[in-house]
Amino acid sequence: MMEAPALTALGDALERAAAQDLRRRRTRRRRLVALVATLVVAVPGIAYAASSLISVDEVAAGLPAGTYMLQGTAPHCTVVHAGIEYHCVLSKLPAQPEVADLKGTVEPTVNGDKHVNGGCRSLRSDGREWQCYIGQAAVEQRIVSADFLGEYAPGPGRG
């Protein structure tokens, strides 16, 4: 039979082991909660940053990539709202426009991966100036539909 001091020592050892085990679980749980909280904040932030990283050169390339009549027009774009809105001026007029008056005409833009990433609206009858919107802003401007945004576009559209 064990003596009282030995039982006390055993009880103390069991209490220390249990306390240490609880601390480990709390630490793991805290780490997991911190990781989840970080992801909840970081993932949308990363997505927003990626969408706002589009350059004026990418927007300029996206206009003729989305519309056949704008091929060879060499657009030059400036930032209105980074990652959202751009003002583009064509170096050359559109060749053989499908309509006589292009003012108000809307056309999609296509990114380097050949997916619709936004769209532009002609500001002038001759089609020389365009206001372009990227992502959801193009949907809100009623240039492209939400279903069309992100669609694969292997070549510029006609008509």
N, C-alpha and C positions, 0 to 999 in steps of 0.2 A: 504494500500500500504506500502511496506517495505521501510525502510530508507536506504540510501546509505551505512552506516557502517554495517548494518545487511546483505546487499547483498554482501559486500566485505568479511565479515566473512564466509558466506555461500560458496562463490566462493573459498576462501582459504581452507575450509574444504573439498570441492569436489576435489580440486587439490591434497591435501594430501592423500585422499583416493585413488585416481587414481594412484598416484605415488607409494603408498604402494602396491597396487594390481600389478602393473608392476614389482616391485622388487620381489614379491613372484613368479610371472611367470618366471622371469629370473633365480631366484634361483632354481626353479623346473627344468627348462630346463638345467641349468648348471649341476645339480645333475644327471639328466638323461644322458646327454652327458658323464659325468665322469663315470657313471656306465657302459655305453655301451663300452667306451674306455677300462675300466678295464677288462671287460669280453672278449673283443677282444684279449687282451694280456694274460689274465689269463687262459682261457680255453685251448688253445693249449699248454701252459706251463704245466698245470696240466696233460694233456694227455701225454706229453713227459716225465714228471716226473714219471707218473705211469708206462710207458713202460720201463723206466730205473731202476725201482725198483726191477726187477727180480733178484733173488739171484742165486748164483752158484748151490745151492742145487735144486732150481726149474728147472734150465737148465738140471742138471744131472738127475732129475726125469723125465723130458720131453722126453728124448731120448728113454728109454725103453717104455714109455707110448705111443709113436708114432709108434713103430716098434716091432713086435712080436719076431723077432730073437735076439733082444737086451735085452729081459727080463732076469733078473738075472745077468746082466753084471756089476752092481754097478759102474756106471761112476763117476769119480771125475773131476770136471771142474774148470778152472781158468779163470779170466776175461782177455780178450784182449782189448775190448772197452766196458765199462759198459753199459748194456742195449742193446747191439748190437751184440757183437762177443765174443765167448767163445771157449777155447780149452779144449777138454774132452778126458780123457784116461780111458779106461774100465779096471776094476779090473780083469775081466774074459773075455775070448774070446767069441764072439757070438756063440751060440749053433746052429749047423746045418745051416750055412749061405746058402741062396738061390743060391749064385754064388760063384765060387772058388776064385776069386780075387775081394775083396771088395774095393780096392783103387778106389776112384772117385765116389763110390756109394753114392747116396743122400737119406736121410730119413727124414720124418717130425718129429717135436717135438710137444708134446701136453701138454697144461697146466693143472693145477688142476681142472679146470672147463670143461675139456675134449674138448677143442677147439684147433685146430692147431694154434700154436703161432710162428712157425719158422721151421727151419730144419738144418740138419747137413750133412757134406760131409766127408766120410772116407778118411783119409790121408795115410793109410797103407793097404796092400793087406790082412792082417789078420784081419782087422777091429778093431784094438786095439785103434787107435787114430782118433778123429773126430774134425772137425772145425765146430762150430755151430753158427748160426745167428738167431736173433730174429726179428720178424715183417718184415717190408719192406726190411730189409737187406737180408733176406732169399729169397725174390722175386728177388732182384737185383743179388743175387748169382745164380739164376736159380735152386734153390733147391725145392721150392714150387711155384705154380702159385699164382697170386694175387687173383684169384677166390677161391683157396683152403685155403688160409690164413684166419683163423677165423672160418672155417667150424667145425661143431660138429663131434667129433671122439670118439664114445663111448668105443672103445677098440683099442688095437694096431693093426696096419695094417699088413697084411701077403702078401708076394710076391711082 
